Amino acid sequence: MIRHLYSLVLLILCPFIVLYLYLIRGKKNPLYKAHFCERFGFTPSIRTKHAVVIHCASVGEVLAAAPLIKALLEEHPEAPFVLTCNTPTGREQLNQLFDNSAHDITICYLPVDFAFAARRFVRRIKPRILLVLETELWPNLFYYANKAHCPVAVINARLSEKSLMGYQKVASLSRFLMAQISMLASHNQEDAERFIKLGLTPDKVTVTGSIKFDIALDNAQQDKIEAIKTQLGARPVWVAGSTHPAEHEQVLTAHQQLLTHQSDALLIIAPRHPEQFDKVATLIETRALSYSRRSQNYTPSSQVLLADTLGELKLLYGCGQVAYIGGSLIERGGHNPLEAAACSVGVLTGPHTYNFAHIYPELFALKGAIEVADQQALADTLLVYLRSQQSAMELGKHAKACLTRNQGAIARSITMINSLLGK
């Protein structure tokens, strides 16, 4: 009954959801209009049924899940895979990572959780297993997967106290949702207990840790980092990754203050969303800063390098003495600091890090990250670490140590997945 009520509400909201995705988001990023029928369950033709379906919401989840997906491809080379996401940037990242794979892989959007769309998606694909990352919990999708005898596993699951309170306001729907989950791999015991409070039975929960810690640089990536470093030359470099509107400006102001003391400093700024690339370029020009775009030729005298490419952020972090992680000087909850840590680059962050509350406390405790309150504190802290290579290396070493001590979640997650696949 509760699912029917949820489905009815979603159906009533259908025109507004379509308006938002196609017109509003589509105006900001025209790629939202492409493959739009997939939003309603009309997936591309699947060569082989009974695929392993893995869902990652957007770029962050795709990058975090990439090592897990690659490990599963090696573990099950004969199985077809369907990789889904919600955003054009997530889709582009999946295409970059897996489109040329020798495996049987289909990349598409996950449908909006309308009952008819979720049912169509499951019937067309006939999934062997459905794996979703983090907090992508969809009642209709899970229901129809179960009805088709397809196990549902939530990987890298996290649930904050705030989110728990939100789910508890719709307790009957939450209990229904928890009943559809076959197995859940949580970040830590606290997350596990919150899911149990929502109605998930304890025997379905495994604490695996976060797969976001399982990042490693291969030789090819290390070679690319060294090549970029050579291009940039011997100068102090800092990276501001995944920045947002109202934050781009603060980062540029901090860099201008830094330049008054360290005139040869270079800022690499990587906006979170591609539709911000040109807007940030305009902001840089209005500040009378010289700059290059990563997609074009690099000018050695540039004061700013605008990272207007996709899939390179981890490599660019590796070129910095220190990295500021965006979404944290504004109330966006922060982004993943572990890509910088994987490169042995220390982390600076603003105060808003609730999206990574399972990572930052230990990163702070092990002295691999520093919190800055505002753009002035950011500028002051940057000056310290760009003037002292030794201090920057120490911060980076501690960040990498935090990453290393928490690895192993992928292996534990695969063990859980294989048990559901009956291997």
C-alpha positions as CSV (number, residue, x, y, z in Angstrom):
1,M,0.0,0.0,0.0
2,I,2.8,2.4,1.0
3,R,4.6,1.8,-2.3
4,H,1.4,2.6,-4.3
5,L,1.0,5.9,-2.4
6,Y,4.7,6.7,-3.1
7,S,4.2,5.8,-6.8
8,L,1.1,8.0,-7.0
9,V,2.9,11.0,-5.5
10,L,5.8,10.5,-7.9
11,L,3.3,10.2,-10.9
12,I,1.7,13.5,-9.9
13,L,5.1,15.1,-9.8
14,C,6.0,13.6,-13.2
15,P,5.5,16.8,-15.2
16,F,7.6,18.8,-12.8
17,I,10.4,16.2,-12.8
18,V,10.4,16.2,-16.6
19,L,10.4,20.0,-16.7
20,Y,13.3,20.2,-14.2
21,L,15.4,17.6,-16.0
22,Y,14.7,18.5,-19.7
23,L,14.3,22.3,-19.5
24,I,16.0,23.6,-16.4
25,R,18.9,21.2,-16.2
26,G,18.9,20.9,-20.0
27,K,19.3,24.7,-20.3
28,K,22.4,24.6,-18.1
29,N,23.8,21.4,-19.7
30,P,22.2,20.4,-23.0
31,L,23.5,16.8,-22.5
32,Y,20.6,16.3,-20.1
33,K,18.3,16.2,-23.2
34,A,20.3,13.4,-24.8
35,H,19.1,9.8,-24.2
36,F,16.1,11.2,-22.5
37,C,13.9,8.1,-23.1
38,E,16.2,6.1,-20.8
39,R,14.8,8.2,-17.9
40,F,11.6,6.2,-18.5
41,G,13.2,2.7,-18.7
42,F,13.8,2.5,-22.4
43,T,17.3,1.2,-22.1
44,P,19.5,0.5,-25.1
45,S,19.2,-3.0,-26.5
46,I,21.1,-5.4,-24.3
47,R,22.9,-8.1,-26.2
48,T,22.8,-10.6,-23.3
49,K,20.2,-10.7,-20.5
50,H,21.0,-11.4,-16.8
51,A,23.5,-8.6,-16.5
52,V,25.3,-7.4,-13.4
53,V,23.8,-3.9,-12.9
54,I,25.9,-1.3,-11.1
55,H,24.5,2.1,-10.3
56,C,26.6,5.2,-9.5
57,A,24.7,8.5,-9.1
58,S,27.3,10.9,-10.6
59,V,31.0,11.6,-11.2
60,G,32.0,11.2,-7.5
61,E,30.4,7.8,-7.2
62,V,31.7,6.7,-10.6
63,L,35.3,7.5,-9.6
64,A,34.9,5.9,-6.2
65,A,33.3,2.7,-7.7
66,A,35.7,2.4,-10.7
67,P,38.2,0.1,-8.9
68,L,35.4,-2.0,-7.6
69,I,33.8,-2.3,-11.1
70,K,37.2,-3.2,-12.6
71,A,37.7,-5.9,-9.9
72,L,34.2,-7.3,-10.6
73,L,35.0,-7.3,-14.4
74,E,38.1,-9.4,-13.7
75,E,36.2,-11.6,-11.3
76,H,33.3,-12.3,-13.7
77,P,34.7,-11.9,-17.2
78,E,31.9,-13.9,-18.8
79,A,29.1,-11.7,-17.3
80,P,27.5,-8.8,-19.1
81,F,27.5,-5.6,-17.2
82,V,25.1,-2.6,-17.2
83,L,26.5,0.6,-15.7
84,T,24.0,3.3,-14.9
85,C,24.1,6.8,-13.5
86,N,21.9,9.9,-13.2
87,T,23.9,12.7,-14.7
88,P,25.6,13.5,-18.1
89,T,29.0,14.0,-16.3
90,G,28.6,10.6,-14.7
91,R,27.8,9.1,-18.0
92,E,30.8,10.7,-19.7
93,Q,33.1,9.5,-16.9
94,L,31.7,5.9,-17.3
95,N,32.3,6.2,-21.1
96,Q,35.9,7.4,-20.6
97,L,36.6,4.5,-18.2
98,F,34.7,1.6,-19.7
99,D,33.5,2.3,-23.2
100,N,36.5,0.7,-24.9
101,S,36.6,-2.3,-22.5
102,A,36.8,-5.8,-24.0
103,H,34.0,-6.8,-21.7
104,D,30.2,-6.8,-22.5
105,I,29.3,-3.4,-21.0
106,T,26.3,-1.2,-21.6
107,I,26.2,2.3,-20.2
108,C,22.9,4.1,-19.7
109,Y,20.8,6.3,-17.4
110,L,18.9,4.7,-14.5
111,P,15.2,5.5,-15.0
112,V,13.4,7.9,-12.7
113,D,11.7,5.7,-10.0
114,F,8.3,5.8,-11.6
115,A,6.7,2.4,-11.2
116,F,6.2,2.0,-15.0
117,A,9.8,3.0,-15.7
118,A,11.4,0.8,-13.1
119,R,9.3,-2.1,-14.2
120,R,10.2,-1.6,-17.8
121,F,13.9,-1.3,-16.9
122,V,13.9,-4.6,-15.0
123,R,11.9,-6.5,-17.6
124,R,14.2,-5.3,-20.5
125,I,17.5,-6.1,-18.7
126,K,16.4,-9.0,-16.5
127,P,19.3,-8.3,-14.1
128,R,21.3,-11.0,-12.4
129,I,22.1,-8.7,-9.5
130,L,21.5,-5.0,-8.8
131,L,24.3,-3.1,-7.0
132,V,23.8,0.5,-6.0
133,L,26.3,2.8,-4.5
134,E,26.0,4.8,-1.2
135,T,22.4,6.2,-0.7
136,E,20.7,5.5,-4.0
137,L,17.6,3.9,-2.4
138,W,14.7,3.6,-4.8
139,P,11.5,1.8,-3.7
140,N,10.1,0.9,-7.1
141,L,13.4,-0.2,-8.6
142,F,14.1,-2.4,-5.6
143,Y,10.6,-3.8,-5.5
144,Y,10.6,-4.9,-9.2
145,A,14.1,-6.3,-8.9
146,N,13.0,-8.5,-6.0
147,K,9.9,-9.5,-7.9
148,A,12.2,-10.7,-10.7
149,H,14.2,-12.7,-8.2
150,C,17.2,-10.3,-8.5
151,P,19.1,-9.7,-5.3
152,V,19.7,-6.0,-4.4
153,A,22.9,-5.0,-2.7
154,V,23.8,-1.5,-1.4
155,I,27.6,-1.0,-1.6
156,N,29.6,1.7,0.3
157,A,26.4,2.5,2.2
158,R,26.3,5.5,4.4
159,L,23.5,7.2,6.4
160,S,24.0,10.3,8.5
161,E,22.1,11.1,11.6
162,K,20.3,13.8,9.7
163,S,19.3,11.4,6.9
164,L,18.1,8.9,9.4
165,M,15.8,11.4,10.9
166,G,14.4,12.2,7.4
167,Y,13.8,8.5,6.6
168,Q,12.1,8.0,10.0
169,K,9.5,10.7,9.1
170,V,8.3,8.2,6.4
171,A,8.9,5.1,8.6
172,S,6.5,2.8,6.8
173,L,8.1,3.5,3.4
174,S,11.6,3.1,5.0
175,R,10.7,-0.3,6.4
176,F,9.3,-1.3,3.0
177,L,12.6,-0.2,1.4
178,M,14.8,-2.0,3.9
179,A,12.8,-5.2,3.3
180,Q,13.8,-5.1,-0.4
181,I,17.6,-5.0,0.3
182,S,19.3,-8.4,0.2
183,M,22.6,-7.2,1.5
184,L,24.2,-3.9,2.6
185,A,27.9,-3.1,3.0
186,S,28.2,-0.1,5.3
187,H,31.1,2.3,5.9
188,N,31.2,1.7,9.6
189,Q,29.3,0.3,12.6
190,E,27.5,3.6,13.2
191,D,26.1,3.6,9.6
192,A,25.1,0.0,10.0
193,E,23.2,0.7,13.2
194,R,21.3,3.5,11.5
195,F,20.1,1.3,8.7
196,I,19.1,-1.3,11.3
197,K,17.0,1.4,13.1
198,L,15.2,1.9,9.8
199,G,14.2,-1.8,9.7
200,L,17.1,-3.6,8.0
201,T,17.6,-6.9,9.7
202,P,21.1,-7.2,11.2
203,D,22.0,-10.4,9.3
204,K,21.8,-8.4,6.1
205,V,24.5,-5.9,7.1
206,T,28.2,-6.2,6.7
207,V,30.7,-3.5,7.7
208,T,33.3,-3.3,5.0
209,G,34.7,0.2,5.3
210,S,34.6,2.7,2.5
211,I,35.7,1.7,-1.0
212,K,36.8,5.4,-1.5
213,F,39.9,4.5,0.4
214,D,40.9,1.9,-2.2
215,I,42.5,4.3,-4.6
216,A,45.9,3.7,-6.1
217,L,48.0,5.3,-8.8
218,D,49.2,3.0,-11.6
219,N,52.4,3.5,-13.5
220,A,50.6,5.2,-16.4
221,Q,48.9,7.7,-14.2
222,Q,52.2,8.4,-12.4
223,D,53.9,9.0,-15.7
224,K,51.1,11.5,-16.7
225,I,51.5,13.4,-13.5
226,E,55.2,13.7,-14.1
227,A,54.6,14.9,-17.6
228,I,52.1,17.6,-16.4
229,K,54.6,18.7,-13.7
230,T,57.3,19.1,-16.3
231,Q,55.0,21.2,-18.4
232,L,54.1,23.4,-15.4
233,G,57.7,24.0,-14.5
234,A,59.4,24.4,-11.1
235,R,57.0,26.7,-9.3
236,P,54.7,26.5,-6.2
237,V,51.4,24.9,-7.3
238,W,48.2,24.5,-5.4
239,V,45.0,22.8,-6.6
240,A,41.4,23.8,-5.9
241,G,39.3,20.8,-6.9
242,S,35.5,20.5,-7.4
243,T,34.7,24.1,-6.7
244,H,31.2,25.6,-6.9
245,P,29.6,29.0,-7.6
246,A,30.1,31.4,-4.6
247,E,33.3,29.3,-3.9
248,H,35.1,30.0,-7.2
249,E,35.3,33.6,-6.2
250,Q,36.7,32.8,-2.7
251,V,39.4,30.6,-4.2
252,L,40.4,33.3,-6.7
253,T,40.5,35.9,-4.0
254,A,42.7,33.7,-1.8
255,H,45.0,33.2,-4.8
256,Q,45.3,36.9,-5.4
257,Q,46.3,37.4,-1.8
258,L,48.8,34.6,-2.1
259,L,50.3,36.2,-5.2
260,T,51.2,39.4,-3.3
261,H,53.6,37.2,-1.2
262,Q,54.4,34.4,-3.7
263,S,54.4,36.0,-7.1
264,D,55.2,32.8,-9.0
265,A,52.4,30.7,-7.4
266,L,50.1,28.8,-9.8
267,L,46.5,27.9,-9.0
268,I,44.9,24.9,-10.8
269,I,41.2,25.4,-10.4
270,A,38.8,22.5,-11.4
271,P,35.1,23.5,-11.3
272,R,32.8,20.6,-10.2
273,H,30.5,20.9,-13.2
274,P,31.4,21.4,-16.9
275,E,28.8,24.2,-17.3
276,Q,30.9,26.3,-14.9
277,F,34.0,26.2,-17.1
278,D,33.3,29.3,-19.1
279,K,31.8,31.1,-16.1
280,V,35.0,30.6,-14.2
281,A,37.1,31.7,-17.2
282,T,35.1,35.0,-17.1
283,L,35.7,35.3,-13.4
284,I,39.4,34.9,-13.9
285,E,39.4,37.5,-16.6
286,T,37.5,40.0,-14.4
287,R,40.2,39.6,-11.8
288,A,42.9,40.5,-14.4
289,L,44.7,37.2,-13.8
290,S,46.6,35.6,-16.6
291,Y,45.4,32.0,-17.3
292,S,45.5,29.0,-19.5
293,R,42.9,26.4,-20.1
294,R,43.9,22.7,-19.7
295,S,42.0,21.9,-22.9
296,Q,44.3,24.3,-24.8
297,N,48.0,25.2,-24.9
298,Y,49.6,26.1,-21.6
299,T,51.3,29.4,-21.2
300,P,54.2,29.2,-18.6
301,S,53.6,32.7,-17.2
302,S,49.9,31.8,-16.3
303,Q,48.8,32.6,-12.8
304,V,45.9,30.2,-13.1
305,L,45.3,27.0,-15.0
306,L,41.6,26.3,-15.6
307,A,41.0,22.6,-15.5
308,D,38.2,22.4,-18.1
309,T,38.6,18.7,-18.8
310,L,37.0,15.6,-17.3
311,G,38.6,12.7,-15.6
312,E,41.9,14.4,-14.8
313,L,41.4,15.7,-11.3
314,K,43.3,13.0,-9.6
315,L,46.3,13.6,-11.9
316,L,46.1,17.4,-11.3
317,Y,46.0,16.9,-7.5
318,G,49.3,15.0,-8.0
319,C,50.9,18.1,-9.4
320,G,50.2,20.3,-6.4
321,Q,52.1,20.9,-3.2
322,V,48.8,21.1,-1.4
323,A,45.1,20.7,-2.4
324,Y,41.9,22.5,-1.4
325,I,38.8,20.3,-1.7
326,G,35.8,22.2,-2.9
327,G,32.2,22.3,-1.7
328,S,33.5,23.1,1.8
329,L,33.7,26.9,2.1
330,I,30.1,26.9,1.1
331,E,27.4,24.6,2.5
332,R,27.7,21.8,0.0
333,G,29.1,19.2,2.4
334,G,32.5,18.9,0.7
335,H,33.9,16.4,-1.8
336,N,36.2,13.5,-1.7
337,P,39.7,14.3,-0.3
338,L,41.1,10.9,-0.9
339,E,42.2,11.5,-4.5
340,A,44.6,14.1,-3.3
341,A,45.7,11.8,-0.4
342,A,46.4,9.0,-3.0
343,C,48.9,11.3,-4.6
344,S,50.5,12.1,-1.2
345,V,49.2,15.6,-1.4
346,G,47.9,17.2,1.8
347,V,44.4,18.5,2.1
348,L,42.9,21.9,3.0
349,T,39.1,22.1,3.5
350,G,36.5,24.5,4.6
351,P,34.3,23.8,7.6
352,H,31.4,22.2,5.6
353,T,32.4,18.5,5.3
354,Y,29.3,16.6,6.4
355,N,29.2,14.5,3.1
356,F,32.5,13.0,4.2
357,A,32.0,12.8,7.9
358,H,33.3,9.2,7.7
359,I,36.6,10.3,6.3
360,Y,37.6,13.7,7.6
361,P,37.8,13.1,11.4
362,E,40.5,10.5,10.9
363,L,42.2,12.6,8.3
364,F,42.4,15.5,10.7
365,A,43.5,13.2,13.6
366,L,46.4,11.8,11.5
367,K,47.4,15.4,10.5
368,G,46.8,14.8,6.8
369,A,44.2,17.6,6.5
370,I,43.7,21.2,7.8
371,E,40.4,23.0,8.1
372,V,40.3,26.7,7.1
373,A,37.4,28.9,8.2
374,D,37.3,31.3,5.3
375,Q,39.1,32.6,2.2
376,Q,41.6,34.6,4.4
377,A,42.5,31.6,6.4
378,L,42.9,29.7,3.1
379,A,45.3,32.3,1.8
380,D,47.3,32.3,5.0
381,T,47.6,28.5,5.2
382,L,48.5,28.2,1.5
383,L,51.4,30.6,2.1
384,V,52.8,28.4,4.8
385,Y,52.7,25.2,2.7
386,L,53.9,26.8,-0.6
387,R,56.8,28.4,1.2
388,S,57.8,25.2,2.9
389,Q,58.2,22.1,0.7
390,Q,59.0,20.0,3.8
391,S,55.8,21.0,5.6
392,A,53.8,20.2,2.5
393,M,55.5,16.8,2.1
394,E,54.7,16.0,5.8
395,L,51.0,16.9,5.3
396,G,50.9,14.8,2.2
397,K,52.7,11.8,3.8
398,H,50.1,11.8,6.7
399,A,47.2,12.0,4.2
400,K,48.6,9.0,2.3
401,A,49.1,7.1,5.6
402,C,45.4,7.7,6.5
403,L,44.4,6.3,3.1
404,T,46.6,3.2,3.4
405,R,45.4,2.2,6.8
406,N,41.8,2.1,5.7
407,Q,42.1,0.1,2.5
408,G,40.5,-3.3,1.9
409,A,36.8,-2.4,1.5
410,I,36.7,-3.6,-2.2
411,A,37.9,-7.1,-1.4
412,R,35.4,-7.3,1.5
413,S,32.6,-6.0,-0.8
414,I,33.4,-8.5,-3.6
415,T,33.2,-11.4,-1.1
416,M,29.7,-10.2,-0.2
417,I,28.7,-9.8,-3.8
418,N,30.0,-13.2,-4.8
419,S,27.9,-14.8,-2.0
420,L,24.8,-13.2,-3.6
421,L,25.9,-14.4,-7.0
422,G,26.3,-17.9,-5.6
423,K,29.9,-18.2,-6.6
